[in-house]
Amino acid sequence: MWTKEVCDSITGLLSLKENWNSYGSYKADVKSVNMAIDYVHMLGAMNVFPKPSVSLTPGGHVFLCWNWEADAKELSIEFCPEKGALVNFWDSNGYVDYDCIIKMEI
C-alpha cells in the first residue's frame, strides 16, 4: 500500500523554505500537511485509489493528484486550511465535472 510513502512525501514538504520555487512561494502550511495526511489515511484504507502524486502549491498548500491515463481523467485535491479540501475532477474533454469544497476540522 502506498499510504506510508505518500505520508512521508507530504511530511517532507515541511523541509521546503520560503521561496522554494524562486517565485516568492510560501513554505508548507503545517495545518495543510496535517489535513492531507489525515485524508491519505482515509483514502488508503479504502484500497481503491492508486498512489497520488504529491506537490506543494506556491501558497503553501499540499496538493495531491491522481491520473487515470487510460480514461484521460484526473482528480486533484488541494488542502486549504482556510476553506477545506478543494476537489476538482477533469475528464478527457477538459471539463470540470466535479468542483467542490469539503470542509474538514483540523
Secondary structure, 3 states (H helix, E strand, C coil): CCHHHHHHHHHHHHHCCCCCCCCCCCCCCHHHHHHHHHHHHHHHHHCCCCCCEEEECCCCCEEEEEEEHHHCEEEEEEEECCCEEEEEEECCCCCEEEEEEECCCC
